[in-house]
Amino acid sequence: MSWQATVVTLFPEMFPGPLGQSLAGRALENGVWSCRTEDLREHGLGRHRAVDDTPFGGGAGMVIRPDVADAALAATQADANIPCVYLTPRGRPLTQADVRRYAEGPGVMLLCGRFEGVDERFLQARGVEQVSIGDYVLSGGETAALVLLDACVRLLPGVMGSEQSGVEESFSDGLLEYPHYTRPAVWDGHEVPEVLLSGNHAAIAQWRQAKAEETTRERRPDLWSAWLARKNENRTAAVGGAAQADLRGLRRIPT
Ligand code: 9D3
């Protein structure tokens, strides 16, 4: 039983798109995952196969009708235990934890928005999760769906080889990665950091850790704060729960 992606979209020809290439493409050919589309237009109403209508309450743009969305969803015959995800700028930000959860399950059913959005009643009634891929404006949900699928597929067993998946957990550790260098040792007058040529593995590990911390502090203050908080928690935990509670100005609370 392979991991199953089903995509409801007005642009089915956008799938698998770039995911038909490289790692994901090979996995698709090997049957590790499948990618089906359901054309929302085929469920449109009337002579013009309308999928949308004007928003109640007024305002700009059009809204996808709940009856049309539901007909498309029903047509996919998606397994009831497959999570249904609507890609929308109103969604909660997609995280690696979400990606892991999706990849561990039987697959995902993705709904790609166009226009202003989808009728909220459909989303609520069918238990649809709402997910965004970040704070910038796309022209539609299709490219966001491709991002979500790429992130999931690389985690499927056998796609990346066993090395990577295990490394990922322990290694990343909530920091951005250190910078990478390869031959030539001097390029365009620019040298490689000396420590990397030293053969001193302890010194190299120390340098890389320092670089990872520096880069995270500069580029991702959000990750840096979280990492510092976690480090401090671990330190105080080592001292003892009472000390930890004391530092917080609290009574000791069972955890
Ligand atoms: C005028 C209000 N717009 C919201 C910022 C409406 C709107 C713009 C663009 C509604 C949908 C879209 C298309 N974007 C997506 O469907 C989308 C998206 C995104 O734009 N950014 C980040 N993640 C996502 S997931 C789906």
Boltz pocket constraint, residues with backbone or C-beta under 6 A from the ligand:
constraints:
  - pocket:
      binder: B
      contacts: [[A, 87], [A, 88], [A, 89], [A, 113], [A, 114], [A, 115], [A, 116], [A, 117], [A, 131], [A, 132], [A, 133], [A, 134], [A, 135], [A, 136], [A, 137], [A, 138], [A, 139], [A, 140], [A, 141], [A, 142], [A, 144]]
      max_distance: 6.0
